[in-house]
Amino acid sequence: MSDPFVVVGGDAAGLSAASKFARERPERDVLVFEKGAWISYAHCGTPYYVKGEVERLTDLLSLSPEDAAERGIDLRRHHEVTAVDADAKAVTVEHDGETTRQSYEALLVATGAHAVTDPIPGADLDGVFTLHGLDSAAAIRAYLSDPDDDDIAAVEQVDRALVERYADRTPPERVAIVGGGYVGVEMAEAFRSRGLETHLFQRPEQVLPPFGEAVGERAADHLRDRGVHLHLDTSVERLVGDDHVTAVAHEGGTTGVDAALVGIGIRPNTDLLSETGVELGGSGAVATDDYGRTTVEDIYAAGDCAEMRHAVTGEPAWVPLGLTANRAGRAIGQTVAGDREPVGDIAGTAVVKAFELECGRTGILDHDEARAAGFDPVSETITAGSRSGYYPGGDETTVTLTADRETGRLLGGAIAGRDRAAIRIDTLATALESDLTGAELERLDLAYAPPFSPVWDPVLVAAKVLRGSLD
């Protein structure tokens, strides 16, 4: 039998690729090496697990080792791939102190990314967390819960020592969040919902910068209304404490806390490929083509460690999101199986919830970014009702649209509101993928009925106003 399809990384991209390959080519071997215990879990669900809306840690698992075996996948957990020999088409694997070599016919690197903490001195103190993995989520929830509230440590994969260390402590009363992006906003909701005094520090002047100014301002107002103390335009100098964090030192003073969460971003895990000749893109993630292929033959990359083509600019971009990883992995699995499938473009489409407020964004909103891509950006922001005015349950929906002045082409959009606002971003994402102009967006035949939308949906209102600025 020929050498197998080898996958490094057992989460979204890796197992999507392995599953698709095994389904298409059941007579072939596919091996997945995962250096940790966890596989195929819903990272985006971790804030809601900490909050308590998701009851059990195991609810966040999408695929079990037994499921993988039933699909014909040779899954090997606690196996770390430490080197790739591209010339010999083999990887070096370490497990239980032993080193082995595994040859491959095709290799997928789906090593993900890691949380960034190094700019923040004191981030290694006890009581300081990131939220990048189920062990950290379990430790945070154990710290927030009464000792007898949860049986987290009974989960087979969990880092029991870490969880039990925090479960035995008095729950914190005041917490700091460093970073006002997706994780920071979602965790502010989680902490406040558990009654903690919550301070969110953000170096830029707004939360959720990729969503644009209007959505960021609305999100900030809503967070304040729910009791979150926002420290915007404020740099954190260091986290303070001897062993355990006790305060945040920042511009303007010091704020005492019992715990802290650092959510200032992630970086792609690419060290494995450093000696292979595989090229990295401008973002630092792995450069790939339309089929997920790297610059070295028979080596593919997907997920949070890889770039993909942006739907608006046509240029490589790094936007690490869940659908991106799953879709690219599945396409690569089909390609390696013998039927080429493009991984598709990305537009950075994302949604986030801040308590009752839903926020969505897609494409390019920032004017500097748009100009750098060769566009002449024009933006308009409107506020319109989410339902017919006489029908109960509606809410003001804020929509920002950005287009190119010369061509009228839609470049990006953002939405915020409390009544089904986030799902409306899918209309804009589809418009971007279809290269629609503002005028063509305005002419879309969107559904209308009083419980769902006014006659002129907020997206259409925004398109109408944008078109007026372009004409």
C-alpha positions, 0 to 999 in steps of 0.5 A: 500500500502507498504511503498514507495521507498524514495530518498534523493537528486534530482540530477543525481543519485537520479532522475535516480533511481526514474525514473527507479523505477517509470517506472518498478513499476508504482503501487508503490510510490517513493518520492524524497526529495530535500532540495534546489530548483534545480533538475537534472541539468548539473553541468559539463555545468556550466563553459560554461554557465559562458563563454557564450557558453550556453546561458540560465541557464535553458538550463542546466536543464535536468528534470523539476518538471513537468517532474518528476510528469509525470513520477510518481515521488512525488518530494518535493523540499525545503524538507531537510531530517535531520535524518535517523532511520534505525531501524524504517525505517523512515526519518525525514524531515523539510519543512517550519519550520515543522518537519515530519516523513516518513517511507520507504521500501527502502532508497537511499541516493544521497546527493552529495558532497560540495565544499572544501574551508576551507584550504583557509583563506578568502574564505568567502570574497565577490567576492570569488566563488566556482562553485558547483551549478547553483546559483554560476554559475548564480552569477559569470555570473551576475558579469561578465556581464553588468547589462542589458545583462541577465535576470538570476534573472527571472529564478524561482529557482535562488537565486535572492538576490545573483544574483542581488547583483553581477549584480549591480556591475562593472564587474571585470578585474582581477581574481584568480583561486585557483586550477588547476584541471577540474574546474580551467582549464575550468574556466580559459577558461571562464574568458579569453574568457570574457577578464579577466586577469586570474591568476591560482594558483596550489600547485602541479607542474602541472595542471590536475595532474590525467592526468599525466605529459605529458598531464599536460605539454601540457595543461599548455603550451596551457593555457599560449598561451591563456594568462592565467598566471600560478603560478605552484608549488605555495601555496595560503596562503590566500585571502586578503580583508576587505569585498571584495577580493582584492588580493591573498597572495601566496608564492613569493608575492601578486597578486591583483584581483577583484574576485576569484574562489576556485576550490580545490576539493569536499567532499562527503555529508555523515553526514546524515548517521552518526547515522545509522551504515552505514559504510564509505570507506577509502575515506570518502564516503559511502561504497557500494557493487556491487548493491549500497547497504550500510552496513545497510539493505535497505539503498542504496547510489549512486553518489558523496557521494558513493564509487564504485569498481575500474575496475583496482584494484578491490578495492573501490574507490571514483571518483565523475563523472556524468556518474557514478552517473547516471548509479549507480542511474538507476541500484539501481532503477531497483534493488529496483524495484525487478530486481537486476542490478549491478552498474558497475565498474569505471575507473575514465574516464574523459575528459576536454577541455582547449580552443582548447586542449582536454585532456582525462584520464582513469585508473591508471597513477600514479606509486605510486598509481599503486605500492600501488595496487600491480602492477609494472608499466611501462609507455610510452608516444608518439606523433603521428598525428591524421590524415594521414599526407597529409590530412588537419586538423590534430594535434599532439596527445600525448598518455601516456599508463601505464601497469603492467610489469609482466602481460602486463595488461593495467592499465591506459592512457591519451591523449591530442590533438586538433583534436578529441583527447578526444574521443579516451580515450573511446578506452582505457577505454574499453580496461581497462574494458576488462583487455586487455594487451598492446599487445592485445591493439596493435592488436585492429582493429581500423578504418582507413581513412585519415580524421579520423586517420592514418593507425596506430592510436595514440592509437596503436602507443602508445601500440606498443611502450609500448609493446616494453618496456614490452618485 
